[in-house]
Amino acid sequence: MQRTPSVRGIAALAVCALALGALGSPKNPVERPNKLQGQFTIALNLITGTWVYEGFGVNTHAGRFTSHATGYLDAAGNLVGGGTAVGANGDQIFWSAPGSIWHVEYAGGTGRFEHVTGGWEFVTETLTETRVNPDGTMSMTYAYTGEGTVTY
């Protein structure tokens, strides 16, 4: 005996098919909201204008992460550079700060973030510590929150 699918069954299949498209993949990237919070320390070499960034936090899509970056102070006084964030499962997100450390753009990664794009802005930042070190670097530690989008 052959059964005819019910209207309810057809509707459930249609919802499942639509939901699968929303999962995202390299062939079907999906833009999603992204929120972050964390802390980082940046050490600026006052002689060369170069900087090193070490941080950690929590990201909507990567979970707990650590981040490392390097860059330079441009002629306008902006911190320009880029780095890598490593998520809880080891997947990496490559990012850059093209003209301001307060604006971050994503540019690929590894694992599920291989083709990631998007970015975020700092919503708040709090200077928690500033010091000039004997080696000629100035260290600053910030706590932050931010939000933007991520597409993968």
N, C-alpha and C positions, 0 to 999 in steps of 0.2 A: 504494500500500500504506500503510495507516494503522498507525502504531506505537503500542503501548500503553506509557505511561511506566512505567519500572521503579520498584521500591520505593525504590531508592537515589536516583533522580531526584526522586521525590516528597518524600523526606526532605530533599534539598538545597534544594528550593523552599521547604519549610516553614521551614527554618533561615534562609534569606534573608528571608522574610517577617517572621519574628520579629526579625531583626536590624534591619530597616528601622524597626520601631517603636521600637527603642532609640536611634535617632539623635537624636531630639528635634526639636521644632519648636514654634512658638507654640501650635499645637493639641494637641501632645503633648510638654509639657516633661518633661525627664528630670533628676533630681537626680544630681549627680556629686560625687565628692570633689574638693577644691580645696586646693592647697598653694601657699604664697608664701614668698618671702624677698626682703629688700631693705634699703633704708636710707632714712631721712627726717630732715629737719631741721624743727623746729617753732620758730617765733619767737613768744613770748608777750609782748604788751604789758603791762607790769606796772602801768600806770596805768589802762587801759581794760578789761583782762581779755580782750581779743580775741587771736586767734592766727592765724597763716598757716603752712601745711604744704606742703613741697615734697619729693617723694620719687621713688624709682625702684626697680625690682626685676624679678623674674621670677615669673610666675603660671602655674599649670598650664594654664589655658584662654586667657589673653590673651598668653602669651609675655612678652617683655620689655615693660615698661610704665613710664610716668611718671605721677605723680599730683600733684594740686594740691588743697588744701582750705583752708577758713576756718572759724572758729568762735569760741566764747567759753568762758570759765571760769565754770561755774555756781556757785551759792551753796555747794554741797557740795565744791567744788574739783575737779569733773570737767571734762575737756576735751570739750565738746559741739560738734558741727559736721558738716560733710560736704564731699564733693568729687567729683572726676572722675578716674578712671584711664583713660589712653589706651594701648591695646594696640599691639603691633607692627604690626598691619595698619590702625591708625587707628580701630578700633571703640572706643567709650567705654563704661565702666561707671560708673554713678552710685552713690555710696555715702554712708552716714551713720554717724556715731558717736554714737548716742543715749544719752548719759550716761557714756560712757567711750571714750577713744581706743583702748582695748585690746580693744573689741568693735566689729566693723564689720558693717553690714547693707547688702546690695545692693538697689537700688531702680530697676531699669531701665537703659537705655543706648541705644546705637545699633548698627546692623548686627545681627550675630547675638546681641548682648546686649540687644536692644530690650526684651524682657520678662523679663530676668534677675531672680532673687530668690536669697536665701540669705545667707550671711555667714560670718565666721570670727573666731577668737580668736587673739591673739598667744600663741605657745607659749613663746617666750623673747624677751627684749629686753635689750639691752646699751647702757647709756649710754656713748657714745664721746666726748662733748664737751659741756660746759656753760659758758656765758659770759654776763655781763651787758654789753650794748652801751651805748655813750654815748647812744643815742636812747631809752633806757628800756625796751628789750626784752631778754628773756632767751632765748637760743638754746640748744637742746638737739638733739643728733644721736644717732639710735638706729640700730642694726642689728637686724633682727628676722627671725623665722621665724613662720609661722602656718599653721593649717589649719582647714578647715570644709567647707561644701558650697556648690555653685552649681547653680541650676536654670534651664535655658533649653532 
